[in-house]
Amino acid sequence: MPQKHIKIIIRADGACSVDAVNFTDATCQQATDQIMRALAGQVTADRLKLEAQRLPPQANNRREAAR
């Protein structure tokens, strides 16, 4: 399986793009949020991939409380 990573492209005019690569669930947003805050610029566009709509595996588990 390919390794998860974040691709950041900074253009000559200072505009940046951040892309989560090989993530299979919504953990991609956690990974990119910190980078976006560190860049401290204005977000002009935000596109979520289909993978970003999937909950992480542990969040899909249903738990019942003991009575």
ABEGO torsion letter per residue (X at the ends): XBBBBBBBBBBAAGBBBBBBBGBABAAAAAAAAAAAAAAGBBBABBBBBAAAABBBAAAABBBBBBX
